[in-house]
Amino acid sequence: MAELELRTASDTGQGYDVVLVRGDLDLRSHDQLRGLTGSSDLTAPLLVLDLTELGFLDSAGIGAIALARRQAEERGAELTLVAASPHVTKVLQVTGLDQTLRVCPSVDDVQAP
């Protein structure tokens, strides 16, 4: 299992904050993402979770993504996911998150609202 690493780029000048999620987002690590996405440091109208370097995603990780959406909405922001790997894309499809959240293939494809 790969340790979860989170990196942020707050207010990138593009109108969105980016959180790069690297490693495994699972029961052992999901609280890290929950804490970060609720941070007052993220203030842009769009929060982007960049999952391109995510190695593993389980139901606890899905729950953390769902909470990130609620946290973003509570502060008037939108959540967009970037998912380039086939594994992560498949999990998003199976859970239906790809139907309720905007999913882009790369950060370059993200546009602020």
N, C-alpha and C positions, 0 to 999 in steps of 0.2 A: 504494500500500500504506500502510495506517495503522500507525503505531508502536504497539507493544504497551504498554499501561499496566496495571499491577497495583496494586490497592489492597486492603488488608486491614482487617478489623474483627475483632480477636481477642477471643474470649470475649465475645460480644455480650450476655451475661446471659440469652440464650435457650438456652444449652447447645450453641452451635455457633460455629465460626469461619467467616467469609465472606471469600472472595477474589473481588473484582470483576475480571473479565478484559475489557479494552476494547481494541479495535483488531484486529490480525491475529495469530492464533496459527499460526505456520508455521515452516518450516525455519530462517528467520532469527531467530526470537524464542523458540522453544520452550524453550531453556535457561533463560530467565528464570523461566518457570512451574515448571520442574523444581527450580530452586534454592529458590524460595519455598515450594513445597508440602512440601519436606523440612526446612523451618525448625523449630527448636525453639520458636519463638514461637507456633506453632499447637498448642494443647494440649487443646482441647475434644474431646468424644467424637464430634463430627460436624464434618466439613469440607465446606463448601458452596462449589462453584465457580459463581459467578454469571456466566453466559455471555450475559446479555441484551444486552450492548453489544459482543459479539464480532462483528466484521465479516467475518472469513474464517477458515476452519479447514481445514488440510490434514493429510496423514498424519503429519507430524512433530508437529503439534498433538494429534492423536489419541493418538500415543505418549506425549506429555507428560501427557495426561489419564489414560491407563492407568497411568503411573508414579505419578501423584498418588494413585491408588487404592491401589497397593501401599504407598506411603509412609504413607498413612493407616492401612492395616491393620497395618503393622509397629508402629505406636504405639497400636494398639487402638482406632482410630477408624473411622468409616464415611465414605464420600464420597457426596455428593449433588450432582447438577448442576441448575442452573436454566437453562433454555433456552427463551426466548420467541420467538426469530426462527424463521421457517419454514426458512431455510437451515441453521441449526445443528441444528434438530430433524431435518431430513432426513438430514444427515450422520450424526447419532447413530443413526438408524434403519438406514441403509445399512450402517454398520459393526457394528451389533448392540450398541453400547454402551447403547442404551436398554433392552436386555434384561438386561444385567448390572449396571447402575447405576440407582439411583433418579433419575428426572428429574422435576422439578417445573416448572410454568409460571412461578412467581414465588417470590421469597424469602419472601413472606408465606405461601406454601403449605408451607414447610419446617417440619417438627417434629422436634425432637431425639429421639433414641432413648430 
